[in-house]
Amino acid sequence: MSAAAILLFEGGIADLDAVMRVMDESFDPRFGEAWTAAQCAGLLPLPGVWLTLARDEAGVAGFSLSRAVGDEAELLLLAVSARAQRRGMGRMLLDRFCALAAIRGAERLHLEVREGNHAVNLYERAGFRLVGRRRNYYSGPDGRTYDALTLARNATLAA
């Protein structure tokens, strides 16, 4: 699939079913990273929050959920369904987050990711650097816990 075959567009509460399908397909439940529909629905109407969806020839296959407050923006969730991974969709969503955050006045960008998640490489290639760690932040259904890495970068960084 080429990047040209991927369409990014803004979403909203009406797209929650598609978001949850992608979340179910992309987050392994053993790590406890996925959000619930209620968590997403509660956040979407808040000021400064935006949802970006990625569609390929088979439908919605990725999304990012973000928020901006003052001069900072946070990437809350980024997911690409297993069938569409490793094709540039995640990077497109990340680049869109960075661009929209800068347009909204953000000077600093943040995100958290589970240590060991393969997306860490994507974020580092985009200029994000480790600035903190939350020990035992994620909790799987078996009781195992996993650290969250806090990554940040300047909004104007050319990645």
Sequence and secondary structure as in RCSB ss.txt:
>XXXX:A:sequence
MSAAAILLFEGGIADLDAVMRVMDESFDPRFGEAWTAAQCAGLLPLPGVWLTLARDEAGVAGFSLSRAVGDEAEL
LLLAVSARAQRRGMGRMLLDRFCALAAIRGAERLHLEVREGNHAVNLYERAGFRLVGRRRNYYSGPDGRTYDALT
LARNATLAA
>XXXX:A:secstr
  GGG EEEEE GGGHHHHHHHHHHHS GGG     HHHHHHHTTSTTEEEEEEEETTEEEEEEEEEEETTEEEE
EEEEE GGGTTSSHHHHHHHHHHHHHHHTT SEEEEEEETT THHHHHHHTT EEEEEEEEEEE TTS EEEEEE
EEEETT   
